[in-house]
Amino acid sequence: MPQIDYYLSPISPWTHLAGTRPAQIGEAAGATLRYKPVDPTALFQRTGGQALADRHDSRKAYRLQELARWAKRLDVPLKPRPAHFPTNAAPASYAIIAAQEAGGGDIAALVTGLTRACWEEDRDIAEDEVIRDCLAAAGFDPGLAFSGMLQGAEIYPRNLEEAVAAGVFGVPFFVVDDQRFWGQDRLDFLAAHLGVTI
């Protein structure tokens, strides 16, 4: 059974645009999908990228155009300048890690719920209340927002090290076999590699 390592951040608009398609691909391929939240700023620093705030104005402007194009193409609501961006994505990332380890809910729904909270609903995914709401809506114990903090805090930096070692340099990023796929716009290639269509 193939394994897809899915490196993501709940604060990334591109993770939001990926939606549940990674889970659909994994299910269709009979693959195990492992969600591995990482700190994108730390990942950029380690791999030669630049944080959004440090990019040239032309790159920032192009990013906004691309977000609008892809949101329209995918019919996914997205506010290009949400009220709580940037924010600390670590607590939401810890919750994803803890929920995946605990099981019993829908991890794809949790990730999309968190990204939706930021990019559609102008909610701050650093807040415990928002994280608890998303956990509960995805079928997880909302108490994981507290009880899973230590576990999440231990695994989160490990995910970063694994990402760097695997050749990951952005999010969302998918690694399966010896192949790497960067971006939600490469999901068709991931599906083709696994011999499925979505």
C-alpha positions as CSV (number, residue, x, y, z in Angstrom):
1,M,0.0,0.0,0.0
2,P,1.5,3.4,-1.0
3,Q,1.9,6.1,1.6
4,I,1.5,9.8,0.7
5,D,3.2,12.2,3.1
6,Y,1.2,15.4,2.9
7,Y,3.2,18.4,4.2
8,L,0.8,21.3,4.9
9,S,0.0,24.3,7.0
10,P,-3.5,25.3,8.1
11,I,-2.5,29.0,7.5
12,S,-1.7,28.4,3.8
13,P,-4.3,29.6,1.2
14,W,-2.9,26.9,-1.1
15,T,-3.7,24.2,1.5
16,H,-7.2,25.7,1.6
17,L,-7.5,25.4,-2.2
18,A,-6.3,21.8,-2.0
19,G,-9.4,21.0,0.1
20,T,-10.3,17.4,0.4
21,R,-8.7,16.4,-3.0
22,P,-5.6,14.8,-1.3
23,A,-7.9,12.6,0.7
24,Q,-9.9,11.7,-2.3
25,I,-6.8,10.7,-4.2
26,G,-5.5,8.7,-1.3
27,E,-8.8,6.8,-0.9
28,A,-9.1,6.1,-4.7
29,A,-5.5,4.8,-4.7
30,G,-5.8,2.7,-1.6
31,A,-3.0,4.8,-0.1
32,T,-2.3,5.8,3.4
33,L,-2.3,9.6,3.7
34,R,-0.2,11.0,6.5
35,Y,-0.8,14.7,7.3
36,K,2.4,16.4,8.4
37,P,1.8,20.0,9.4
38,V,5.0,22.2,9.2
39,D,5.9,25.8,9.9
40,P,6.1,27.3,6.4
41,T,8.3,30.2,7.5
42,A,10.8,27.9,9.1
43,L,10.7,25.6,6.0
44,F,11.4,28.6,3.7
45,Q,14.3,29.6,5.9
46,R,15.8,26.2,5.7
47,T,15.3,25.7,2.0
48,G,16.0,29.1,0.4
49,G,12.5,30.5,0.2
50,Q,11.2,33.8,1.4
51,A,8.4,34.6,3.8
52,L,5.5,36.4,2.2
53,A,6.3,39.7,4.0
54,D,9.9,39.7,2.6
55,R,9.0,39.1,-1.0
56,H,9.2,41.8,-3.7
57,D,5.9,43.7,-4.3
58,S,5.6,42.1,-7.8
59,R,5.6,38.6,-6.3
60,K,3.0,39.7,-3.7
61,A,0.8,41.1,-6.4
62,Y,1.1,38.0,-8.6
63,R,0.2,35.8,-5.6
64,L,-3.1,37.7,-5.2
65,Q,-3.9,37.2,-8.8
66,E,-3.1,33.5,-8.7
67,L,-5.2,33.0,-5.6
68,A,-8.2,34.7,-7.3
69,R,-7.7,32.7,-10.5
70,W,-7.5,29.3,-8.6
71,A,-10.4,30.1,-6.2
72,K,-12.6,30.8,-9.2
73,R,-11.4,27.8,-11.2
74,L,-12.0,25.5,-8.2
75,D,-15.1,27.3,-7.1
76,V,-13.7,27.7,-3.6
77,P,-14.5,30.8,-1.6
78,L,-11.4,32.6,-0.5
79,K,-10.8,36.1,1.0
80,P,-7.4,37.3,-0.4
81,R,-6.8,39.3,2.8
82,P,-8.5,37.6,5.7
83,A,-8.8,39.4,9.0
84,H,-6.5,37.0,10.8
85,F,-3.6,36.4,8.5
86,P,-0.8,36.0,9.3
87,T,-1.5,34.3,12.7
88,N,0.2,31.7,14.8
89,A,-0.6,28.4,13.0
90,A,1.2,26.2,15.6
91,P,-1.9,25.5,17.8
92,A,-4.0,24.5,14.9
93,S,-1.1,22.4,13.6
94,Y,-0.8,20.7,17.0
95,A,-4.5,19.9,16.9
96,I,-4.2,18.2,13.4
97,I,-1.3,16.1,14.7
98,A,-3.1,15.1,17.9
99,A,-6.3,14.3,16.0
100,Q,-4.5,12.2,13.5
101,E,-2.8,10.3,16.3
102,A,-6.1,9.9,18.3
103,G,-8.2,8.9,15.3
104,G,-11.9,8.5,15.4
105,G,-12.8,11.6,13.2
106,D,-12.3,12.9,9.7
107,I,-8.9,14.4,9.5
108,A,-9.5,15.9,6.0
109,A,-12.6,17.6,7.4
110,L,-10.5,19.0,10.2
111,V,-7.9,20.5,7.9
112,T,-10.5,22.0,5.6
113,G,-12.4,23.3,8.6
114,L,-9.4,25.1,9.9
115,T,-8.4,26.6,6.5
116,R,-12.0,27.6,5.9
117,A,-12.1,29.3,9.3
118,C,-9.2,31.5,8.2
119,W,-9.7,32.0,4.5
120,E,-13.5,32.1,4.3
121,E,-14.8,33.0,7.8
122,D,-12.3,35.6,9.1
123,R,-11.7,33.5,12.3
124,D,-8.4,33.3,14.1
125,I,-7.1,29.7,14.0
126,A,-4.7,30.5,16.8
127,E,-7.7,30.7,19.2
128,D,-8.7,27.7,21.3
129,E,-12.4,28.3,20.6
130,V,-11.9,28.1,16.9
131,I,-9.7,25.0,17.1
132,R,-12.2,23.3,19.4
133,D,-15.1,24.1,17.1
134,C,-13.2,22.6,14.1
135,L,-12.3,19.5,16.0
136,A,-15.8,18.9,17.1
137,A,-17.2,19.5,13.6
138,A,-14.8,16.9,12.2
139,G,-15.9,14.3,14.8
140,F,-12.9,14.6,17.2
141,D,-12.8,15.3,20.9
142,P,-12.6,19.1,21.2
143,G,-10.5,18.5,24.3
144,L,-7.6,17.6,22.0
145,A,-7.0,21.3,21.6
146,F,-5.6,21.1,25.2
147,S,-4.7,17.4,25.7
148,G,-2.8,17.1,22.4
149,M,-0.7,20.2,22.8
150,L,2.4,18.4,24.2
151,Q,2.2,15.6,21.6
152,G,1.7,18.2,18.8
153,A,4.6,20.3,20.1
154,E,6.9,17.3,20.0
155,I,6.0,16.1,16.5
156,Y,5.7,19.5,14.8
157,P,9.5,20.2,14.7
158,R,10.1,16.6,13.7
159,N,7.8,17.1,10.7
160,L,10.0,20.0,9.7
161,E,13.1,18.0,9.8
162,E,11.5,15.2,7.8
163,A,10.3,17.7,5.3
164,V,13.7,19.1,4.7
165,A,15.2,15.7,4.5
166,A,12.6,14.7,1.9
167,G,13.2,17.6,-0.4
168,V,10.1,19.6,0.6
169,F,10.4,23.4,0.3
170,G,6.8,24.7,0.3
171,V,3.2,23.8,1.2
172,P,1.2,21.9,0.3
173,F,3.7,19.3,-0.7
174,F,3.2,15.6,-1.4
175,V,5.8,12.9,-1.3
176,V,5.1,9.4,-2.5
177,D,7.6,6.7,-3.5
178,D,10.5,8.7,-4.9
179,Q,8.3,11.4,-6.4
180,R,7.6,14.9,-5.0
181,F,4.7,17.2,-6.0
182,W,4.6,20.8,-4.9
183,G,1.3,22.7,-4.8
184,Q,-2.4,22.1,-5.0
185,D,-2.0,22.6,-8.8
186,R,0.0,19.4,-9.0
187,L,-2.6,17.1,-7.5
188,D,-3.5,15.8,-11.0
189,F,0.1,14.6,-11.4
190,L,-0.1,13.0,-8.0
191,A,-3.3,11.2,-9.0
192,A,-1.7,10.1,-12.3
193,H,1.3,8.8,-10.5
194,L,-0.9,6.6,-8.3
195,G,-3.0,5.5,-11.3
196,V,-6.3,7.2,-10.3
197,T,-8.4,10.1,-11.5
198,I,-10.4,12.6,-9.5
